[in-house]
Each structure stands twice: as structure tokens, then as C-alpha cells.
Amino acid sequence: MKNNKKMIIGILVTSLLISAASFSYALWERYFTQSGENTISTTKCFNVTYTGGSDVKLTNVAPVTDEDGRNTTPYEVTIKNNCDTTVTYNVILNKNKSSDLDDTHVKVTTGANIQLLSNTEKVTTNTSLNGLSNYTDGTSNIIGTGYSLPNETKKIKVKIWLDNDTTPTEGQNKTFNYKVTVEATETNKEPTVTILGKEYKVHTEKPDFVKGFPNTETTEEDKTNQSGLYQSYDDDGDTYYFRGAVTDNYVEFAEKTWRILRINGDGTIRLILDNFAIESQVFNASPSGDYHQYVGYTRENDLPCTKTSPCKSTYNSLSNTFTMTPSGTPSDMKTYLEQWYIDNLKTYDSKIAITTFCNDVSYYKKAYYSSGEDPKYYGPDGRGWTNHKPVLECPNPKNNDGTMEYYGGVYKLKIGLINTDELNMGGFGSDIGNLDATEENFLRRSKPYWTLSPFYASSSVGGMFQAQKDGGFSQNPVSSHYAVVPVINLKTGTLTSSGNGTSSSPFKIN
């Protein structure tokens, strides 16, 4: 593994625009190139791990839509920033000279933006780096840009597919062979993200997910200094979530007040209603038979709802109905939420994105249970109450024997609910009996409300998590009555807004 280090004279400023978000940066540079399968490249304080092999080939594949392209299995690059400062990076695609598929037919994304490879920024490549002599003639493509916080490990997910407009003549029997490299630059400038025209500082400290935030022991200084925007990643790329006593994430949309929950990895803006849609609603009214199924947003699905084949519920404005593909039996919650959408949001449908919601029914083994079926505990319990390590990637609905469940899983929806990982990241405490979030937390409500996260199920009961009004989690049977707080996602490509995000001047979506 060879590394190349360049000193930059002065300050280098790099920027990235992902629909509603942009970053600004800059100081030294290093390059890392994979030379073989699963190779780790190391410098003094920055590591890169390539988990997809030395080369990646795109061959004998059919053209697909951008939506299907987003659902393809990514080529993953893991970076570890051991530096004491923030590091910015470029993800560079180096095309093998033997490739004969034209760049105008290749779509690529590492997060929010989907681009034709031919439209990406060009960069001069040091072909003397290990393994690059057969790649390009000194020019490659920047396909992604981002930053890594001090002592942070993060994944970069590269997804490449054949553009849907490619004709058989243009794509048949063609091969696209490429290698990914990462260019890193240390910076002394705080990372920022711009949302709806307003610049937010991105916090670099690591949150405590055990305790609520703010809690009764939080000082006024910490409450002020540590509330705000943080960075993580989901299945589509970098995501930026609000946490704590946030006072400038108000949005006025569809004649209702919402709060920005996070910027998704695909660039859409996730909103949560700042009130209730209804104060008493069941998740599923009358469970019978296999209670495991009733923690699913849908059950008895024709196919499992997975990362690569999520279950999708689309709204048809002509028939004023929702259609699920593949088909399944809807939960009472799904039926209620989609009717609420029709009653309140259908005239705004063109501005609302269809994107990922996680109803995680992956198996979690409790230390004191040997059986995986009765009762069966689910992933949200393991990440929340047990280990206090929330993530925003949605697992496949995999059982303890490796088979897939035909209920719950990964969905693409117009409307849904918050999950416990989002609650925990937003500042709700994940430890029973520990300090919960005070009423200043922006996700607190006057009544407990449903999440989309299952706790456990047995032959006689199915339990879901709720967001408690005291700033922590609870779990209760699916037939219980709790409030409903809808979550939607706004498209950002043509979105315009006014206001500054405060309660007195919320962002108004035009």
C-alpha cells in the first residue's frame, strides 16, 4: 500500500451541495488506494478499509431507474479518522482503461446526489499510486465528498448502475471496471450544513445515548452548547439529525407545524409533526394467531421487505388511494396514517418524497433466552434498552436461523412513524430508570406516542415501543391506545422556503 502526502499552501476550500445541505472546509492531503481485497491503508491518523475487493465490475446488467439503483447493494469503503481534527475527503472513481461502457450511461451516488458519471467533477490522478497504472490516463472522477469527525469511523456507500435511458445498442455486452480511492484533507474549520437556506454548525462531540438530553442534571451551558445538529449515516449516505433542546428547526407546511427530525442520506428532509394527528389509536386492534406478525407495519407479505427489495406504498392521486407492492395485510396504523395523509396532505403530494422507513423485526438474542421464537426480541431492543447504540441503517427482517420474515422490515413510504433509533439520537434516554429528557427536548409531547419499532413478540402478545411523555422509552401491546405523531419527508430539488426556523418565524415551504 502506497500513500502520497501533499502539503497545501494556504487554505483549500471544498464545498458539497446535497439538495438541502452543503458543507464547507480545508490543510493537508493524503491519498489511499486499495491494492487488493479487504486491504487497509494506514497513515499517521487516517485509515481506509475497502470491503468490496480490489476492483469492481459492472457487467451484464440491465438498465434500471434511479429508485431501483438506490436499492442496489453498495460497494462499501470504511474510513477511520484517528486525527484530533475533522478530516474532509473526496471519493474518487478511477475507470479501468479496458472498460468500454461510456460514462454517459453510468449513474453513481455516494449519498444524496445521483449523477451521470459524465457530469461529475474531473480530478487529476497520480497514476504512480499503487494499482492505478491501468486506470485512466491521469484523470478520474470525484463521485462523493464529505467529512469525518475526530476519532470517527464511518461508511461510504458507493452505488453504481446502468442508466435507465441506455438503449440495447449502447449497453449490450459492455463492461465497466473501476477502482475507488479516497483523498483526505485535514481542516481547522468547523463543519457546517445548510438546511433550507440556514447554516447550522455540525457538532463534533459524541453524544451520551444512555441518558436523555437535556436532563435534570444538564447545565444551562451544556444545554445550549450541545443541542443542535449531529452527523451519522443511513442506508443512503450521510445523515444529519437534530438533538436536544433545539429551537430553530420549526417548519410550516400543509397548514401544520412540523419539526425537522433529520436530513436523510438521500437528501430529503424528514419532518415530524409538532402535535398529534390523533391522541388515541391502536397499532393493531385485534391480534389473533401468530402474534409475531402483528408488530409488522404490514404482515403476510408476498415477499420479505428488504434493503434491496423494500415494500413500497405509493399514493395515486387519480384514485385517491394507496397501493402496496408487494402486497401484504396492512396494520391498523398503516391504514390510519394513509387515510390521514389523504385527508390532510394529498394536495401537497408533489412535494412529499417516498423514502425509507424502518420497521425493524431483525432477531435479537437476549442473553437469558435460548429460543428465538417465543418470545422473540427484536433489533430495536438490542440497540436501545440493552446496548444504547442507535443506528440509522435498517436491517433486513432476518430471523435467528437466517431466513427472512414476511412481516415488517424495510419500507418506502409517503408517511410513517419515528423509530427508537431516531428518538434516541434526538435525545430520548435509552436506559430504564436513568435520566430521561426534559420537556425542552424537541421530541417531547404531552402524551406518549407510537414508534415504528417492535420490542418483542410471543405466541400470545406483540409489543411495540412508545415515546413516553417523560422523555424515555416504554413498550406495550400492539392493541394499546397511544397518540400518533406522523413523519413525512420533503423533496428538496425544487423546494423554496422563507423564515429562519424559529417558532416565531418557522421555515415556510412554498
C-alpha positions in Angstrom: 0.0 0.0 0.0 1.4 3.3 -1.0 0.4 6.7 0.4 1.1 10.1 -1.0 1.1 13.2 1.1 0.9 16.8 -0.2 1.1 20.0 1.8 -1.4 22.6 0.8 -0.2 26.3 0.8 -2.8 28.4 2.4 -6.4 27.2 2.8 -8.2 24.9 0.4 -11.9 25.3 0.5 -14.1 22.4 -0.7 -17.9 22.5 -0.9 -20.6 20.0 -1.5 -24.3 20.6 -2.2 -26.7 17.8 -1.5 -30.2 19.2 -2.3 -30.9 20.9 1.0 -27.5 20.5 2.5 -24.0 21.9 1.8 -20.6 21.7 3.6 -17.6 23.9 3.8 -14.0 23.1 4.7 -9.6 22.8 4.5 -4.9 21.8 5.3 -3.1 18.6 4.3 -3.9 15.9 1.8 -3.3 12.1 1.7 -4.3 9.6 -0.9 -5.2 5.9 -0.3 -5.6 3.2 -2.9 -6.8 -0.3 -2.5 -4.3 -2.8 -3.9 -6.2 -6.0 -3.1 -9.2 -7.4 -1.5 -10.1 -6.1 2.0 -6.9 -4.1 2.2 -6.4 -1.5 4.9 -4.4 1.7 4.1 -3.0 3.5 7.1 -1.2 6.8 7.8 -0.5 8.5 11.0 -4.1 9.3 11.8 -6.3 8.1 9.0 -7.3 4.6 7.8 -9.3 3.4 4.8 -10.8 -0.1 4.5 -12.2 -1.4 1.2 -14.7 -4.2 1.7 -15.7 -4.9 -1.9 -12.5 -6.3 -3.3 -9.7 -4.6 -5.3 -11.8 -3.9 -8.4 -15.5 -3.7 -9.1 -17.1 -4.6 -12.4 -20.4 -3.6 -13.9 -21.2 -6.2 -16.5 -24.2 -7.9 -17.9 -26.6 -5.7 -16.0 -29.9 -4.2 -17.2 -30.7 -0.5 -17.1 -32.7 0.5 -14.0 -34.5 3.5 -12.7 -32.7 5.8 -10.1 -35.1 4.5 -7.4 -34.0 0.9 -8.1 -30.4 2.0 -8.4 -30.6 3.4 -4.9 -31.7 0.0 -3.7 -28.7 -1.9 -5.2 -26.1 -3.4 -2.9 -23.4 -0.8 -2.3 -19.6 -1.1 -2.6 -18.5 -0.1 0.9 -15.5 1.9 2.0 -14.9 2.3 5.7 -12.8 5.3 6.9 -11.5 5.8 10.4 -10.3 9.3 11.4 -7.9 8.9 14.3 -6.9 12.5 14.0 -7.7 15.2 16.6 -9.3 17.3 13.9 -12.0 17.0 11.3 -10.9 15.5 8.0 -12.7 16.2 4.7 -12.5 13.7 1.8 -13.2 13.1 -1.8 -14.3 9.7 -3.1 -12.7 9.2 -6.5 -13.7 6.7 -9.2 -10.8 5.5 -11.4 -12.1 3.8 -14.6 -10.1 0.9 -16.0 -8.7 1.5 -19.5 -10.3 -1.7 -20.6 -13.9 -0.5 -19.8 -15.9 0.1 -23.0 -19.2 1.4 -21.5 -19.4 5.2 -22.0 -19.6 7.4 -18.9 -22.9 8.9 -20.2 -24.7 5.7 -19.4 -23.3 5.2 -15.8 -25.2 6.6 -12.8 -23.4 6.9 -9.5 -24.2 8.1 -5.9 -22.5 8.0 -2.5 -25.4 9.8 -0.7 -27.9 12.5 -1.7 -26.9 13.3 -5.2 -27.4 10.9 -8.1 -25.2 11.9 -11.1 -24.3 10.6 -14.5 -20.6 9.8 -14.3 -20.0 12.1 -17.3 -21.3 15.0 -15.3 -19.1 14.6 -12.2 -16.1 16.7 -11.5 -12.8 15.7 -13.0 -9.6 15.4 -11.0 -6.0 14.8 -11.9 -4.9 11.4 -10.7 -1.5 10.4 -9.6 -1.1 7.2 -11.7 2.0 6.3 -9.8 -0.1 5.3 -6.8 -0.3 1.6 -6.3 -2.6 -0.2 -8.7 -3.6 2.9 -10.8 -1.3 2.4 -13.8 -4.1 0.6 -15.7 -6.7 3.1 -14.6 -7.3 6.3 -16.7 -4.6 8.5 -18.3 -4.3 10.8 -15.3 -7.9 12.0 -15.0 -10.6 10.5 -12.7 -14.0 11.5 -11.4 -15.0 12.8 -7.9 -18.2 10.9 -7.1 -18.6 11.9 -3.5 -17.4 14.4 -0.9 -17.8 14.6 2.9 -16.1 14.9 6.2 -15.2 12.6 9.1 -15.2 13.9 12.7 -12.3 13.3 15.1 -12.0 9.6 16.1 -15.0 8.7 14.0 -15.5 5.6 11.9 -18.0 5.9 9.1 -19.0 4.0 6.0 -19.0 5.4 2.4 -21.5 3.5 0.2 -20.8 3.7 -3.5 -23.7 2.7 -5.7 -23.3 2.4 -9.5 -25.9 1.3 -12.0 -26.7 1.4 -15.7 -28.9 4.4 -16.6 -32.5 3.6 -17.4 -32.3 5.5 -20.7 -29.5 3.3 -22.0 -30.5 1.6 -25.3 -29.6 -2.1 -26.0 -27.1 -0.9 -28.7 -25.4 1.4 -26.1 -25.3 -1.0 -23.3 -25.3 -4.6 -24.6 -22.1 -6.6 -24.0 -20.4 -3.6 -22.4 -18.1 -3.8 -19.3 -17.4 -1.1 -16.8 -14.5 -1.8 -14.5 -13.4 0.7 -11.8 -11.3 1.2 -8.7 -12.2 3.5 -5.8 -9.7 5.7 -4.0 -10.1 8.2 -1.2 -8.4 11.6 -0.9 -8.4 13.1 2.6 -7.7 16.7 3.8 -7.3 17.8 7.4 -9.2 21.0 8.2 -9.2 23.5 11.0 -12.6 24.8 10.2 -15.8 23.7 11.9 -18.1 21.6 9.6 -21.4 23.2 8.7 -24.6 22.1 6.9 -27.0 24.4 5.2 -30.7 23.5 5.5 -33.4 25.5 3.8 -31.0 28.4 3.4 -29.8 28.4 7.0 -26.3 27.4 8.1 -26.0 25.0 11.0 -22.9 24.0 12.9 -22.4 20.3 13.0 -21.4 19.1 16.5 -18.3 17.0 16.7 -18.7 15.7 20.3 -20.0 12.2 20.8 -23.5 12.1 22.4 -24.3 10.0 25.5 -27.2 7.9 24.3 -27.9 6.3 27.7 -29.2 9.4 29.4 -31.8 11.8 28.0 -30.7 15.2 26.8 -31.2 17.6 28.2 -31.9 16.0 31.6 -32.3 17.4 35.1 -28.5 17.3 35.6 -27.7 19.2 32.4 -26.2 22.6 33.0 -27.6 25.6 31.1 -24.2 25.9 29.3 -24.2 22.3 28.1 -27.9 22.5 27.1 -27.1 25.5 24.9 -23.7 24.3 23.6 -24.7 20.6 22.9 -28.1 21.0 21.5 -28.2 21.2 17.7 -27.2 19.2 14.6 -25.1 16.0 14.6 -23.9 13.7 11.9 -24.4 9.9 11.3 -25.1 7.8 8.2 -28.1 5.7 7.0 -28.5 3.3 4.1 -28.2 6.1 1.5 -25.3 8.1 2.9 -24.5 10.8 5.4 -27.5 12.0 7.5 -27.7 15.0 9.9 -30.0 14.8 12.9 -31.2 17.3 15.5 -30.7 16.6 19.1 -31.8 18.1 22.4 -33.3 21.5 23.2 -33.5 22.6 19.6 -35.3 25.9 18.9 -34.6 26.6 15.3 -36.0 23.5 13.4 -39.6 24.6 13.0 -41.3 24.2 9.6 -44.7 25.3 8.5 -46.0 23.0 5.8 -49.5 22.0 4.7 -51.0 24.4 7.2 -49.4 22.5 10.0 -46.3 22.9 12.2 -43.6 20.4 12.0 -40.0 19.9 13.4 -37.1 18.8 11.2 -36.0 15.4 12.5 -33.1 15.0 10.2 -31.7 15.3 6.7 -31.8 11.8 5.2 -28.9 10.2 3.4 -30.8 10.7 0.1 -31.0 14.5 0.8 -34.7 14.6 1.6 -35.8 16.4 4.8 -37.5 14.3 7.4 -40.3 16.1 9.4 -42.2 15.1 12.5 -45.5 16.7 13.4 -45.2 19.1 16.3 -48.5 17.9 17.7 -50.7 14.8 17.4 -52.7 13.5 14.4 -54.9 11.7 17.0 -54.5 11.2 20.7 -55.7 7.6 20.9 -55.0 4.9 18.3 -54.0 1.2 18.3 -51.2 -0.2 16.2 -53.2 -3.4 15.6 -56.7 -3.8 17.1 -57.4 -7.5 17.4 -54.3 -9.7 17.0 -55.0 -13.4 16.6 -53.0 -16.5 15.6 -49.3 -15.6 15.1 -48.7 -12.5 17.3 -45.3 -12.0 15.8 -46.9 -10.8 12.6 -48.7 -8.0 14.4 -45.6 -6.0 15.2 -45.2 -5.5 11.4 -46.3 -2.4 9.6 -47.6 -4.9 7.2 -47.9 -8.7 7.6 -48.4 -11.8 5.5 -46.4 -10.1 2.8 -46.0 -11.8 -0.6 -42.2 -11.2 -0.3 -39.9 -10.1 2.5 -39.4 -6.3 2.8 -35.6 -6.0 2.4 -32.9 -3.4 1.7 -32.7 -4.4 -2.0 -36.4 -5.0 -2.4 -38.2 -2.7 0.1 -42.0 -2.9 0.3 -43.4 0.3 -1.2 -46.7 2.1 -0.6 -47.5 4.6 -3.3 -50.2 7.3 -3.5 -52.4 7.5 -6.6 -53.9 11.0 -6.9 -56.4 9.9 -9.6 -57.9 7.1 -7.5 -57.1 8.8 -4.2 -55.7 5.5 -2.8 -52.5 3.9 -1.7 -51.1 0.7 -3.3 -48.6 -1.6 -1.6 -46.0 -3.5 -3.7 -45.6 -6.4 -3.0 -48.9 -6.8 -1.4 -49.5 -7.6 2.3 -52.1 -7.1 5.0 -51.8 -3.6 6.4 -51.6 -2.9 10.1 -54.3 -0.7 11.6 -51.6 2.0 12.0 -50.8 2.0 8.3 -54.5 2.2 7.4 -54.9 5.2 9.8 -51.8 7.1 8.6 -52.6 6.8 5.0 -56.1 8.0 5.5 -54.7 10.9 7.5 -52.4 11.6 4.5 -55.4 11.6 2.1 -57.4 13.9 4.4 -54.6 16.4 5.1 -51.7 16.1 2.7 -52.9 14.9 -0.7 -52.9 18.4 -2.3 -49.2 18.7 -1.3 -48.3 15.2 -2.6 -45.9 16.5 -5.2 -43.6 18.0 -2.5 -43.6 14.8 -0.3 -40.9 12.2 -1.1 -41.3 8.5 -0.8 -38.3 7.2 1.2 -37.1 4.7 3.7 -38.9 3.9 7.0 -37.6 1.1 9.3 -39.9 -1.4 11.0 -37.0 -3.5 12.3 -38.0 -7.1 13.0 -34.5 -8.5 12.8 -33.8 -11.1 15.5 -32.0 -10.0 18.7 -30.9 -12.8 21.1 -31.4 -12.0 24.7 -28.6 -13.3 26.9 -31.1 -15.2 29.1 -33.2 -16.7 26.3 -32.1 -19.7 24.2 -35.1 -19.7 21.9 -35.5 -17.2 19.1 -39.2 -17.6 18.7 -41.2 -17.5 22.0 -40.6 -14.8 23.0 -38.7 -13.2 20.1 -36.9 -10.0 20.8 -36.1 -7.5 18.0 -33.2 -5.3 17.0 -34.6 -2.1 18.5 -34.4 -3.6 22.0 -30.8 -4.7 21.4 -29.7 -1.3 20.2 -31.8 0.7 22.6 -32.5 -0.6 26.1 -29.7 -3.2 26.1 -26.7 -1.7 24.3 -27.6 2.0 23.9 -26.1 2.2 20.4 -28.6 3.6 17.9 -28.0 3.3 14.2 -29.9 4.7 11.2 -29.3 1.8 8.8 -32.3 -0.5 8.6 -31.5 -4.2 9.0 -33.2 -6.9 6.8 -36.0 -8.7 8.5 -33.8 -11.7 9.3 -34.7 -14.4 11.7 -32.3 -16.3 14.0 -31.9 -19.1 11.5 -31.1 -16.7 8.7 -34.5 -16.9 7.0 -36.5 -13.7 6.2 -39.7 -12.8 7.9 -42.7 -11.9 5.9 -43.8 -9.1 8.1 -42.1 -5.8 8.9 -38.7 -4.8 7.6 -37.6 -2.1 5.2 -40.3 0.2 3.6 -40.5 3.0 1.1 -43.4 5.2 2.3 -45.0 8.6 1.9 -45.9 8.7 5.6 -44.9 6.7 8.7 -43.7 7.0 12.3 -40.4 7.8 14.1 -38.4 4.8 15.2 -36.5 4.3 18.5 -33.1 4.9 17.0 -34.2 8.4 15.8 -35.7 9.1 19.2 -32.5 8.0 21.0 -30.4 10.2 18.7 -32.8 13.0 19.2 -32.2 12.9 22.9 -34.6 10.4 24.5 -32.9 8.3 27.1 -32.5 4.6 26.3 -31.9 3.2 29.8 -34.8 2.2 32.0 -34.7 4.2 35.3 -31.9 6.5 34.1 -32.2 10.2 33.4 -34.8 11.0 30.8 -35.1 14.0 28.5 -36.7 17.1 30.0 -39.7 18.9 28.3 -37.3 21.1 26.5 -36.3 18.3 24.2 -38.0 18.9 20.8 -39.4 15.4 20.5 -41.2 15.5 23.9 -45.0 15.6 23.7 -47.8 15.9 26.3 -48.8 12.3 25.8 -46.9 9.1 24.9 -46.9 8.2 21.2 -46.3 5.2 18.9 -43.0 4.4 17.2 -42.4 2.1 14.3 -40.1 -0.1 16.4 -41.1 -3.6 17.7 -39.9 -4.7 21.2 -40.8 -8.4 21.2 -43.5 -10.9 20.3 -44.6 -14.3 21.5 -47.4 -16.7 20.8 -49.8 -14.6 22.9 -48.6 -10.9 22.7 -46.8 -8.5 20.4 -45.1 -5.4 21.9 -44.1 -2.1 20.3 -42.1 0.8 21.7 -43.6 4.2 22.5 -42.1 7.6 23.1 -43.0 8.4 26.7 -44.1 11.9 27.7 -41.3 11.9 30.3 -38.6 11.6 27.6 -37.8 7.9 27.7 -39.0 4.7 26.0 -41.7 2.3 27.1 -43.2 -0.8 25.4 -46.8 -2.1 25.4 -49.0 -4.5 23.4 -49.9 -3.5 19.8 -53.6 -3.3 20.9 -52.9 -0.5 23.4 -54.1 3.1 22.7 -51.5 5.8 22.2 -51.1 9.0 20.3 -50.0 9.2 16.7 -47.3 11.7 15.5 -46.9 11.4 11.7 -43.5 11.6 10.0 -43.1 12.7 6.3 -40.2 13.6 4.1 -39.9 16.6 1.8 -38.4 16.6 -1.6 -35.6 19.2 -1.9 -34.8 19.6 -5.6 -37.3 22.4 -6.3 -38.1 23.3 -2.7 -38.2 27.0 -1.7 -38.8 28.4 1.7 -38.7 31.5 3.9 -38.2 32.1 7.6 -35.3 31.2 10.0 -36.6 28.0 11.7 -37.7 29.6 15.0 -41.2 29.1 16.5 -41.9 32.8 15.7 -40.5 32.6 12.1 -40.7 28.9 11.0 -39.4 27.8 7.6 -42.4 28.2 5.4 -42.4 25.7 2.5 -43.7 27.4 -0.7 
